[in-house]
Amino acid sequence: MSIELTIPKPLVFIPGEFFPSISITGSRCWLMCSYCRGRYLKGMVHIEGPGELYSVAKYYWRRGAYGLLISGGFTREGILPVKPYLPVIRDIKRDFDLIISIHPGLIDRGLIEEIRSVGVDIVDYELVLDNYIIRDLKHLNKTIEDYIKTYEELLENGPPHIVPHIPIGFTRDDRWIYTAINILREYKPEITVFLVSISLDQNQVDRVVEILRYTRKKLYETSLGCMRPYKIKPILDRIVIEEKLIDRIVNPSKKYIKEYKLKVINTCCSIPYTMLKEKNLI
């Protein structure tokens, strides 16, 4: 029997200090997307330089961490400036038993191959197939085709696990999300993560639920990720748990964990089953 069939779902993921998010740019972001403007960097561990990344990795490893998410602000081209950190990431993978995930953005084939060569395990890739979001909200001189091309390059030449992330609610038009789901079905991702804009209110819960109901019929393994507004979490989380619309969920209320007897795993939700098993987490 496969691993996933023997575990009650959804699995709950609460990263905390066991899988900290690291901003390699501190609080700085040059892209400043209209829906974020750098606010999500505030909750990350800020570092200044490759040497500090190694020290932070060692600190968390000594305290029992399973891995790190390497993220930060993006350049105006939509890229995480990770290249100077690659030698240190190689050292971290050599010296510590840590899973390394990364949010690299729209990187080219050369950098894709480099992050694979230093031992990065997982790429969390935001897949946006709407030109209004790309150009007007992200302020990028890019297109839908650029996002698809980068995803394909990552699958072909990147680290072993590429996890697409689809944001819900950045505009009122969800048609592109259904298109993205249908396209992803052809690629058969191990896991697909959905993020929910903090601008959505209780009147728009049904909108999110309908997308997840559709996804349930199309994709293999899905997660409701860490971004979703507190004002709709109690309603949305109960629906997706009771209807079994997702396989993973990040940071639901303790009440729901207890009520539905859900298993808690202290990592990022994009970790594949094989790696969870290696860490004896399932």
N, C-alpha and C positions, 0 to 999 in steps of 0.2 A: 504494500500500500504506500502511496506517495506521502511525503511529509505533510503536505498541505491538507490532505484529507483526514489526518488524524488529530487535528487541532481545532477546537471550537473557534468560530470566527464571529465578529472581527477580532483580530489581534490588536491590542492596545500598545502604542509606542509612546514612551515618555523619555526623550533623550537625556535631558538634564546634564549633569556633570559626567555621565557615562558616555556621552557622545556630543561634546560641546561644538557649537558653531563658532568658527574663527573668522574674523574679518582681517584680511591681510592689508587692508587699506585704512584700518581704524574707522573713523567716522566719515571718511571722505568718499564721495561718489561724484563722478564727473558727468554721468549720464542724466541723473536726476529725473527719472520717469515721473510723470505727473501723479500717478497713484501711490507713489512711495516717497519720493524726495529724500531718500536716505534714512527714513525712520526705522526700517527693519534692521539697520546696522547697529542701532543703539543696544539691542538685546544680545549682541554677539560679544565674544572675547576679542578685544582689540590688541593687535600686535603691530610693531614697527620694525620690520626687517626680518630676513631669513633666520638670523641667529635666535631671535625671540621665538619664532615658530618652533624651532627645535626644543627650546627650553619649556615652552608651553605643552608641547606633545609629551615630553618626559614627565612633567608635573602631573598631567592627567593619567598617563599610563601607570605611574606609581600608585595612583589612587583607584586603580581598577577600571579605567575607561576602556571601552571596546573600540572606539575609533574617534575620528575627527571629521567634521564637515568644514572644508576650506572654501570660504566665500569672501564677500567684500563688495565694495563699490565697483562699478564698471566704468571703463573709458567711454568716450563719446562714440566709439565704434561698437560698443556693446560687448566688450571683452573684459574679463577679469585679468588684471595685470599680474599673472602668476609666474611668468617665465623666470624671474630672478629667484623664485622659491623652489624651483624644480630640483636642484641638487640637494637641498635640505629635505624635501619630500622623499627623495631616494634614501637619504640617511635615516629618516624616521622609519621608513618601511624596513630597513635593514636592522635597526637597533631595537625597535619596539613592535610588539604584536598588536598593531592597530590597523583597523580598516580605515581607508582614506577615501572620502567622498569629496567631490568638487563641483562647484557651480561655475563653469568656465565661460559661459556665454557663447557668442558666435565666433568661435575660434576656427582657424584654417587648418588644413591637413597637416602642415608641419608641426604645429603646436599640439594637435590631436595625437600625433605619433609620439611626441615628446612626453606628454603626460602618461601615455601608456607605458613608455620605456622606463619611467622612474617608479612605476608600481602603483599608480592610482588605481583603485578598485572599481569605483563607481562614478559615473557622471550624472548629475541631476541637471536635466536639460529642459528649460522652459520652451515649450513648443507653442508658438503664437502664429496662427494662420489668418490674421486679419490686418490688412494694410493700414487701416485707421489707427489701430493700437500701436503698430510698429512705428509709424511715422509721426503721428500726432501726440500719442501718449508716451511712447518710448523715445521719441525724438531721434530716431535712427533713419539713416538714408539706406534702408534695406527693404526687402520685399518678402512675401510669403515664400517665394522660391528659395531665398537665402536660408530661411529657417529649415526648410525641408532638406536642402543640400547639406547643411551642417549636420543635421540629424543622420543622414545617410553616411556621411563621412565618419561620424562617430561610431556608427554601427560597424562600418567596414574596417576602420583603422584605429579605433580608440580602445580604451580600457574594456575589460570583459563585460561590464554591466552598464548599460545606458538606460536611464529611467526618465521617460518624458513626464513633464509637469504641465498640466493644462489649467490656466486660470479661468475662473468663472466670474462674470459680473463686472468686467472692466468697461463694457458697453452694454447697451440694452439689447443688442442683437446677438443672439446665441447661435446663429446658423453656422458660423465658422467652427464652433465647438463640435457640432455634430459631424461636420466635414472632417475635422481632425480625428475624431474617434473612428470614423470609417477608414481613413487613411492608415491610422495606427493598426487597425485590425490586420492589414496586409503585412505589417512588419512583425506582428506577434510579440510585443514587448513583455518581458517578465512581469513588470509592475508598471502601472500608470498612476500617477499621483494627481489628484485634483485639489486646487487651491481656490478659496472663495474670497472675493474682494471684501474688504472691511466696510465698504460703502453700502453693502446690501442690508436691508432691514427685514423684519418679520413678514412683511407682505410679499417677499420674494423667495421665501423658503421653497415653495412649490416649484419654482423655476429651477433651482438647484437639484431638487429631488427628481424632476423629470429627466434631467441630463444623466443623473446617476442610474436611473431605471433603464434608460436607453443603453448606457455603457454596460450594464450588467449582462445584457444580451450579446454584446459585441466583443468585449475584451476579457482577458483571462484573469488577471489579478489587479485589483484597484485599491487605492488608499485615499482617504480623506485627510489631507495634509495639515500642517500646523497653521496655515493662514486661513482663518475664518472668523467672522465678527462675533464677539461675545454675546451680542444681543440676539443672535439667532442660534447659537450653539445648543442650548437646551432642547429646542424644538427639532432642529436639523439632526442632531446626534441621535436622539431617540428614534426618529423615523428610519434613519439609515441602518441602525442596529436592529430594530425590530423587523424591517423588511429585508434584512441581509443584502443590502445594496452594495456594500463594500467589504473587502477582506481585511482591511487595516484602517485604523483610525488613530490620529495623534491627539494626545491630551484631552480625552473626554473627561467629564466630571467624575470624581471619586464615587459619587452616588451611582452612576451608571455602571462603573466597573464592578461595584459590589452587587448591584441589582441583577446584572446579567452574567455575573461570574466570569468576567473576561480576563484572559491572560495578559499580563503586562510584560513588555520587553523594553529595556532601557537603551534603545538605539534609535537612530534615524529610521523612518518608515520605509526608506528605499533600499534597505539591505535585503538581498535575495535570500531565499530559504537555505541555500547551500552554506552561505556564510553564517547565518544564524545557527545552523546546526554545528558548524565548526567551533563556534564560541559556546556551545552547550546551552544555548538560549531557548531551544525548542527540543 
